Amino acid sequence: MKSSAQVVVIGGGVVGASVLFHLTELGWTDVVLVERKELTAGSTWHAAGGMHTLNGDPNVAKLQQYTVGLYREIERRSGQNCGIHMNGGLTLAGDRERMDWLRMAQARGRYLGMDMETISAAEAKRMFPLLEEQYFIGALFDRAEGHVDPSGVTRAYAACARQAGAEIYQHTRVSDLRQRPDGTWDVITEGGEIHAEHIVNAGGLWAREVGRMIGLELPVLAMEHMYLITEDMAEVAEYNAATGHELPMGMDFDGELYIRQEGGGMLLGTYEQACVPWSPRETPWTFDQQLLTPDLDRIAPSLEIAFKHYPALAEVGIKTVINGPFTFAPDGNPLVGPVPGVRNCWMACAVMAGFSQGGGVGLTLAHWMVDGDPGEDIWAMDVARFGSWASLAYTNAKVRENYSRRFRITFPNEELPAGRPLHTTPVYDRLTAHNAVWGAGFGLEHPLWFQRPGSEPREDVTFRRSNAHPVVADECTTVRERVGLTECSNFAKYRVTGAGSADWLQRLFTNRLPRAGRINLTAALDPSGHIVGEFSVARVGADDFFLFGSQIAEAHHSRWFGGHLADGVRFDVLGLSLVGLSLAGPGARDVLQSVTGASLATEDYPFMTFRRIDVGMIPAYVGRMTYTGDLGYEIWVAPEYQRALFDLLWQAGQPYGIGLFGFRALMSLRMEKMFGTWAREYRPIYTPVQARMHRSLKLDHDFIGRAAVEAELARGPARTLGYFEVSPDPAEPADVVGDEPIWHDGTVVGWVTSGAYAHYSARSLAFGYVPSELAVPGTMFEVEIIGQRRPARLLPEPVLDPAGQRMRA
Ligand SMILES: Cc1cc2nc3c(=O)[nH]c(=O)nc-3n(C[C@H](O)[C@H](O)[C@H](O)COP(=O)(O)OP(=O)(O)OC[C@H]3O[C@@H](n4cnc5c(N)ncnc54)[C@H](O)[C@@H]3O)c2cc1C
């Protein structure tokens, strides 16, 4: 065994093997994999090996596409048979909503070049004669689906990595991990110690235990999962003889099951409602290539549907039932990337679909480690999307919810209930009393909209306009014509202090720093010029700053700032130690002025001012800006003052017709002002030039990514963020939700990042990236919304107040 290596990958399941392989592909060959038993000894060996490209997140779908496409290559290079069966797959819809979802998935796949087709139930029956047509209205057919041999794939990755110089030590458990002061690691194993620059946790079923070795409580939980294999079936043999190939895979929403051919019989797996976590607190180290006791009663409801939908199954004997555990994160996506706050420590775990995702996880993690950048948009898989609030019990609640909803649609306006409410601010009860409909982001409850008195605060979930539509319209009118009050605590807030803070931030930010008492907007880039964050920067002293950013990116951004920290600079995540309320609308100044001694006249308190003033008796930082694009203020206070602040403003606002507004109205208001948002318009795959963040980009100082920006400016961006007015179907209006393809002249040329109905301007609006040569105002496009291509015109400027007079008034 080597005593030192550049990387130690812990875990020889399909994921660890893929990471090892991809590291060697990128030229890191001093790499080892340490496996406590034998390769595949965790979840991998008993997996059903199914693979598909379909995923709710197009970026994850793209990585799944990569994974599926990789198997022939590793089979060829390793000589190891991967048991590849590319039979194609049918996702079967039994009702209109599911068919809509499939059409949307098909549309999302278009700009990724995914070759999927929606077909009728009759066609589905022709391709998969075992199904009973009456239970379906159609299906999505994807050629890039099939199944592989789990152990063959793992061994093929391992063999390719070994060919390139990687070493694999089996029957060698990692029992401890100790970090040295220089950030390198001593990996303590049963076979000796390895000094490593980097460690990768690919521990699968034991990822949690490996995390605990360094004091991390990872949001990972294993669930029991069952599939059964039938005896050989005459129907299967007939189909094979008649067509010369195997039956395609099937995913059946109603039955919450998947089905595929296995040998001469069928394999049927379920995601049952009565799901059961496995080893919820600790995974025993003694568990070794074992199976769990099957419990057919638990999956009986799914079997009952299966026997209806595929009657031949009811007639055939069951040959084997497999029950095995595999892991999930609270949202079902993997945990990948560098652990915030821990140097040289990488995650590749919670991969619930190792045969669809393992390749993509290995590829992106290896790029991240070798190049400092994952190379793809892996926001949905970043380990930093969870904070410390994702405790063991939270994870348990969310994973069970997620497992039982595996075949359920989550609508774009749907808020899932498990694990909530968890984080609340002091005004939670006040807002609940005003009939708030709540959503949650990064664990924190925030008001989406305020249902009318006497009606139940609940939103109908739909792909179209919900019962919130008219109420949100009123909230928008309140803001644009009178004054609205909302909570804005769901920003990430940071404080940067200490000698050298200004110099440090200036080197990170694309905009010049504001003067003391002022705010401005800025981006932060990586060396390749991609956007790693966008922030409001408020300066309160020479070396004293507040930064405001997207809350969902709090851990992601903290990791980035922490990784660049300079001596003497202090970077604090404020979390809920600073909470906020925001007043917006033409009456905002009058309301706030009535409760403060500070003059708010524009000459004294102009747009983008940020100062410490008293509001009533409450010490507050008040920034004159809001995301609504109207006259407005964000008022930041310690949490113990927030209720008093709410009561004070609510009372003071009564003569001005104050009303509450929520996040849905905010999204509508920001759209008509053409304000982009993090994780949609601004993501690490875009550049500030593409995103048209020119106002935040000042080339008069040096900053990370500047050379790349200059080069892009010189050659011109390949794509540009466009702003569109969309014409929805008048019969059944639906607005964009994000990720819809944008068509031009009969081809897909781009994709929507976000959009909303702009109530006050009465227009449906969207943002999306298109080739720069097409980003010409007035150009007509089409946006595919639920299977319909709707006209969309590229607009030159915000539909409301393009000169920005309202916010400067
Ligand atoms: C019944 C069933 C059916 C499934 N069907 C499918 C399917 O059809 N398609 C699909 O894509 N996925 C399927 N899966 C899920 C799939 O099995 C997992 O996504 C995949 O195996 C995860 O791989 P992994 O490498 O992350 O974890 P694991 O396979 O659990 O591997 C982790 C490895 O790390 C080792 N290890 C842990 N700790 C240490 C340590 N301290 N020292 C050394 N070694 C350590 C373990 O021994 C283990 O070998 C199924 C799972 C089950 C249970």
The ligand as an SDF file (V2000), in Angstrom:
LIG
                    3D

 53 58  0  0  0  0  0  0  0  0999 V2000
  -32.7080   -2.7040   -4.6000 C   0  0  0  0  0  0  0  0  0  0  0  0
  -32.0060   -1.5920   -5.2870 C   0  0  0  0  0  0  0  0  0  0  0  0
  -32.2160   -1.3330   -6.6250 C   0  0  0  0  0  0  0  0  0  0  0  0
  -31.5700   -0.2820   -7.2580 C   0  0  0  0  0  0  0  0  0  0  0  0
  -31.7890   -0.0640   -8.5810 N   0  0  0  0  0  0  0  0  0  0  0  0
  -31.1250    0.9210   -9.2070 C   0  0  0  0  0  0  0  0  0  0  0  0
  -31.3020    1.1350  -10.5950 C   0  0  0  0  0  0  0  0  0  0  0  0
  -32.0380    0.4410  -11.2600 O   0  0  0  0  0  0  0  0  0  0  0  0
  -30.6140    2.1550  -11.1760 N   0  0  0  0  0  0  0  0  0  0  0  0
  -29.7840    2.9700  -10.4670 C   0  0  0  0  0  0  0  0  0  0  0  0
  -29.1810    3.8770  -11.0320 O   0  0  0  0  0  0  0  0  0  0  0  0
  -29.6200    2.7810   -9.1480 N   0  0  0  0  0  0  0  0  0  0  0  0
  -30.2550    1.7900   -8.5080 C   0  0  0  0  0  0  0  0  0  0  0  0
  -30.0660    1.6020   -7.1690 N   0  0  0  0  0  0  0  0  0  0  0  0
  -29.2380    2.5780   -6.4480 C   0  0  0  0  0  0  0  0  0  0  0  0
  -27.7670    2.3050   -6.6180 C   0  0  0  0  0  0  0  0  0  0  0  0
  -27.5030    1.0690   -6.0690 O   0  0  0  0  0  0  0  0  0  0  0  0
  -26.9490    3.3820   -5.9470 C   0  0  0  0  0  0  0  0  0  0  0  0
  -27.2580    4.6260   -6.5360 O   0  0  0  0  0  0  0  0  0  0  0  0
  -25.4660    3.1650   -6.0790 C   0  0  0  0  0  0  0  0  0  0  0  0
  -25.1120    1.8580   -5.8170 O   0  0  0  0  0  0  0  0  0  0  0  0
  -24.7000    4.0850   -5.1520 C   0  0  0  0  0  0  0  0  0  0  0  0
  -23.3460    3.8140   -5.2930 O   0  0  0  0  0  0  0  0  0  0  0  0
  -22.2700    4.3720   -4.2750 P   0  0  0  0  0  0  0  0  0  0  0  0
  -20.9550    4.0870   -4.8560 O   0  0  0  0  0  0  0  0  0  0  0  0
  -22.5710    5.7950   -3.9740 O   0  0  0  0  0  0  0  0  0  0  0  0
  -22.5170    3.6350   -2.9130 O   0  0  0  0  0  0  0  0  0  0  0  0
  -22.2350    2.1520   -2.4430 P   0  0  0  0  0  0  0  0  0  0  0  0
  -22.5340    1.1620   -3.4900 O   0  0  0  0  0  0  0  0  0  0  0  0
  -22.9060    1.9690   -1.1320 O   0  0  0  0  0  0  0  0  0  0  0  0
  -20.6730    2.1210   -2.2640 O   0  0  0  0  0  0  0  0  0  0  0  0
  -19.9890    2.6690   -1.1870 C   0  0  0  0  0  0  0  0  0  0  0  0
  -18.7830    1.8340   -0.9220 C   0  0  0  0  0  0  0  0  0  0  0  0
  -17.9760    2.4750    0.0440 O   0  0  0  0  0  0  0  0  0  0  0  0
  -17.3940    1.5040    0.8660 C   0  0  0  0  0  0  0  0  0  0  0  0
  -17.0280    2.1640    2.1170 N   0  0  0  0  0  0  0  0  0  0  0  0
  -17.8510    2.8750    2.9330 C   0  0  0  0  0  0  0  0  0  0  0  0
  -17.1680    3.3380    3.9900 N   0  0  0  0  0  0  0  0  0  0  0  0
  -15.8940    2.9280    3.8410 C   0  0  0  0  0  0  0  0  0  0  0  0
  -14.7470    3.1050    4.6120 C   0  0  0  0  0  0  0  0  0  0  0  0
  -14.7630    3.7550    5.7860 N   0  0  0  0  0  0  0  0  0  0  0  0
  -13.6080    2.5510    4.1810 N   0  0  0  0  0  0  0  0  0  0  0  0
  -13.5600    1.8890    3.0090 C   0  0  0  0  0  0  0  0  0  0  0  0
  -14.6430    1.6920    2.2390 N   0  0  0  0  0  0  0  0  0  0  0  0
  -15.7990    2.2170    2.6410 C   0  0  0  0  0  0  0  0  0  0  0  0
  -18.4900    0.4690    1.0170 C   0  0  0  0  0  0  0  0  0  0  0  0
  -18.0110   -0.7780    1.4000 O   0  0  0  0  0  0  0  0  0  0  0  0
  -19.1150    0.4750   -0.3550 C   0  0  0  0  0  0  0  0  0  0  0  0
  -18.5820   -0.5110   -1.2000 O   0  0  0  0  0  0  0  0  0  0  0  0
  -30.6980    0.5580   -6.5210 C   0  0  0  0  0  0  0  0  0  0  0  0
  -30.4750    0.2810   -5.1830 C   0  0  0  0  0  0  0  0  0  0  0  0
  -31.1170   -0.7590   -4.5580 C   0  0  0  0  0  0  0  0  0  0  0  0
  -30.8620   -0.9970   -3.1110 C   0  0  0  0  0  0  0  0  0  0  0  0
  1  2  1  0
  2  3  1  0
  2 52  2  0
  3  4  2  0
  4  5  1  0
  4 50  1  0
  5  6  2  0
  6  7  1  0
  6 13  1  0
  7  8  2  0
  7  9  1  0
  9 10  1  0
 10 11  2  0
 10 12  1  0
 12 13  2  0
 13 14  1  0
 14 15  1  0
 14 50  1  0
 15 16  1  0
 16 17  1  0
 16 18  1  0
 18 19  1  0
 18 20  1  0
 20 21  1  0
 20 22  1  0
 22 23  1  0
 23 24  1  0
 24 25  2  0
 24 26  1  0
 24 27  1  0
 27 28  1  0
 28 29  2  0
 28 30  1  0
 28 31  1  0
 31 32  1  0
 32 33  1  0
 33 34  1  0
 33 48  1  0
 34 35  1  0
 35 36  1  0
 35 46  1  0
 36 37  1  0
 36 45  1  0
 37 38  2  0
 38 39  1  0
 39 40  1  0
 39 45  2  0
 40 41  1  0
 40 42  2  0
 42 43  1  0
 43 44  2  0
 44 45  1  0
 46 47  1  0
 46 48  1  0
 48 49  1  0
 50 51  2  0
 51 52  1  0
 52 53  1  0
M  END
$$$$
